[in-house]
C-alpha cells in the first residue's frame, strides 16, 4: 500500500507541474505576440516613412 500511495503522490505532483507549465506556456503564447507587435509598431514606422515622402516631394520639384 505504501508504494501505491507514493505513486499517487508522484502522479499528483507531475500533474500539478504539468498544469503550471501549461499555464505558463499559454500565458506566453497570448501575451508575447502583443508585446512584440507593440514594440515593432512604435514610432519607428513613422520615422521611416518621412524620408520617403520628402524624397518624392524633392523629385517632383
GUFI-413542 format. One record per residue (C-alpha): residue in one letter; x, y, z. Coordinates in Angstrom, 1 decimal. Layout:
GUFI-413542
[r "A" [X Y Z]]
...
***
This chain:
GUFI-413542
[r "X" [0.0 0.0 0.0]]
[r "X" [2.9 2.4 0.6]]
[r "X" [4.1 2.0 -2.9]]
[r "X" [0.6 2.9 -4.2]]
[r "X" [0.4 6.0 -2.1]]
[r "X" [3.8 7.1 -3.2]]
[r "X" [2.8 6.6 -6.9]]
[r "X" [-0.3 8.6 -6.3]]
[r "X" [1.7 11.5 -4.8]]
[r "X" [4.2 11.4 -7.7]]
[r "X" [1.3 11.5 -10.2]]
[r "X" [-0.3 14.4 -8.3]]
[r "X" [3.0 16.3 -8.3]]
[r "X" [3.6 15.7 -12.0]]
[r "X" [0.1 16.7 -12.9]]
[r "X" [0.5 19.9 -10.8]]
[r "X" [3.7 20.6 -12.6]]
[r "X" [2.2 20.0 -16.0]]
[r "X" [-0.6 22.4 -15.1]]
[r "X" [1.8 25.1 -14.1]]
[r "X" [4.0 24.6 -17.2]]
[r "X" [0.9 24.5 -19.4]]
[r "X" [-0.4 27.7 -17.9]]
[r "X" [2.9 29.5 -18.3]]
[r "X" [3.1 28.4 -22.0]]
[r "X" [-0.4 29.6 -22.6]]
[r "X" [0.2 33.0 -21.0]]
[r "X" [3.4 33.4 -23.0]]
[r "X" [1.6 32.4 -26.2]]
[r "X" [-1.1 35.0 -25.6]]
[r "X" [1.0 37.9 -24.3]]
[r "X" [4.3 37.7 -26.1]]
[r "X" [2.9 38.5 -29.6]]
[r "X" [1.1 41.5 -28.2]]
[r "X" [4.4 42.9 -26.8]]
[r "X" [6.4 42.1 -29.9]]
[r "X" [3.8 43.8 -32.1]]
[r "X" [3.7 46.8 -29.8]]
[r "X" [7.4 47.1 -29.8]]
[r "X" [7.9 46.9 -33.6]]
[r "X" [4.9 49.2 -34.4]]
[r "X" [6.2 52.1 -32.4]]
[r "X" [7.2 55.5 -33.8]]
[r "X" [9.9 53.8 -35.9]]
[r "X" [7.4 53.2 -38.6]]
[r "X" [6.5 56.9 -38.9]]
[r "X" [10.2 57.9 -38.9]]
[r "X" [10.9 55.6 -41.8]]
[r "X" [8.1 57.0 -43.9]]
[r "X" [9.0 60.7 -43.6]]
[r "X" [12.2 60.4 -45.7]]
[r "X" [10.3 58.6 -48.5]]
[r "X" [7.7 61.4 -48.6]]
[r "X" [10.4 64.0 -48.6]]
[r "X" [12.3 62.2 -51.4]]
[r "X" [9.1 62.1 -53.5]]
[r "X" [8.5 65.8 -53.0]]
[r "X" [12.1 66.7 -54.0]]
[r "X" [11.8 64.6 -57.1]]
[r "X" [8.7 66.4 -58.2]]
[r "X" [10.3 69.8 -57.7]]
***
